[in-house]
Amino acid sequence: MTVVVSHPLIPLIEAELRRWVGRGENLLELTFLDALFPSGKLLRPTLCVESARAVGGTAEAVLPFAAGIECLHVASLIHDDIVDQDPVRRGRASIAEQFGIAEALLAGDGLSMAGHAAMLSGGPADRVLAATRVVVDAMRHMCLAMMRETELRENLLCGVPAVLAVIRGKTAALISAACQAGALLGGATHAQVESVRRYGELVGQAFQICDDLLPYTVHDRAAGKSAVSDVANRQPTLPVLLAYEAAGEADRQRLVTIFGDDVDPVTAHRDVLDIVTHTGAVTEAARQARTNIDDAHAELDALPAPGRLAELAASVVARHP
Amino acid sequence: MTVVVSHPLIPLIEAELRRWVGRGENLLELTFLDALFPSGKLLRPTLCVESARAVGGTAEAVLPFAAGIECLHVASLIHDDIVDQDPVRRGRASIAEQFGIAEALLAGDGLSMAGHAAMLSGGPADRVLAATRVVVDAMRHMCLAMMRETELRENLLCGVPAVLAVIRGKTAALISAACQAGALLGGATHAQVESVRRYGELVGQAFQICDDLLPYTVHDRAAGKSAVSDVANRQPTLPVLLAYEAAGEADRQRLVTIFGDDVDPVTAHRDVLDIVTHTGAVTEAARQARTNIDDAHAELDALPAPGRLAELAASVVARHP
């Protein structure tokens, strides 16, 4: 899955990020730079800026806030890699793997604060306050969902709605908040904010569904993280639960064994790949993601100048079947 | 060391804290409640409220912000106990010990966001924004100092100024920010904000010096955390560095061995206790804390109604020689 971001924005966002995280003059700043650069897709700050533009605002006015959101997102990834004990992130060693767990914990905390400083730096005060409240609320939902996710480990019977709730909290909430914050900073009406909120939630949900499909649709290296990570952590994801629902008795029994016992991760991943494919679960999950994107597009009708928001939404599901 | 807090405020602050952290309806909220209650000394929120009052503001207007600062502080303690691998906090099992490291990490992140939500909840927008910026800046300094602290482990030659810089970042910055935020929310003049900033920094420095003296001045149980923790982590603190500077060759050699080799923590603590006592380091550190408190008192002359701020400052060093 490649997100084609709005190219002219990338150098602007990257320059803004560098303004807020220092030049690597101490260990903490070195972890910030390592986690942020080379940057990922910058989906959240791009959506924040484009949402501001979509309601008549300017990129300049919202860039510090957008960079702050990216800092919060990357901080959450640093902590997520501690929680999941993932040694790889974006194709490189994770911060925990490189610097140690205590250092990664502090790196995430510090980068989160750098993000808040960036978000709070601008004006007018009432708009900044409203936008920050939305982002903070999303980050609370993210923590709740990450905690819930650890509780769902090994639980193949938790059901599709429970996994969709985790997806909304873990990923869709912040993506939606990035859109809302941009609109609020850009001076949107209440109805416009509500439209970008729904747009962002749908795009975010599709994004996470596609992310959970990566181990079953692309080569390991392209995924940027270990393809066997979810299976190794016995983390049930949407394609696995859809497969369980559609599967016959033998496949169900195999999945129960894989998610409950000590099965070698590589063997486990190969078997799960086989089951999610032949039960049609991969196709069904991809279909749900596309439906989300269609619904997201419909929300854009309420905006005066949706610009690249349609293209950004489409890019999230571009590589999927 | 007992801080005699302003009694009528305690139930108000505790009720406000409960408003922001939920009722324990999921694992995340359970960790919040366990970390917050029974509450500690509530020094930071108390100072925040008293600083607002000292410049003519009301407790009611600043209570949500004050509760938010306590959430951020307790979140930092949860993470600190992961970094230091401390099994005990406030005389009970730490969150990491009780719930696991991943859960404690998410508990700290979630409680931090609950704190931000509380801080951002009030108005007027320009004052809330100014106060939040000060707190966020302090939290950045705290992360930097905690990271620096991990780098100073085993380093007996880092020098007193390096340890004082850690103390300022790790503890004094947030205590000072709590005072400044209260004053800003209470409508203080620039000069008044500057006075409470210095007051808070001095009180915070004295507070941490006394905290670092606890293993050498009070019984383990009263300290609320393991008396051998700093020595077990080979973390040089102010009394140890003052002792090293004042010590003869034999004592220095003993300290170098303790902080560089695998010495049994109980034996190590007994030996360090002996050295910090007979070199006069304990007395000297306590003297520095008292000097800070005297200087803090002097700052109160600039405030129209300092009220309990003098008493709060005095209480920080009340139990020390």
Interface residues (C-beta under 8 A of the other chain):
Chain A: N26 L27 L28 S76 H79 I82 V83 I101 A102 E103 L105 L106 A107 G108 D109 G110 S112 M113 A114 H116 A117 L120 S121 A125 D126 V128 L129 T132 R133 V136 D137 M139 R140 C143 L144 M146 M147 R148 T150 E151
Chain B: N26 L27 L28 S76 H79 I82 V83 I101 A102 E103 L105 L106 A107 G108 D109 G110 S112 M113 A114 H116 A117 L120 S121 A125 D126 V128 L129 T132 R133 V136 D137 M139 R140 C143 L144 M146 M147 R148 T150 E151
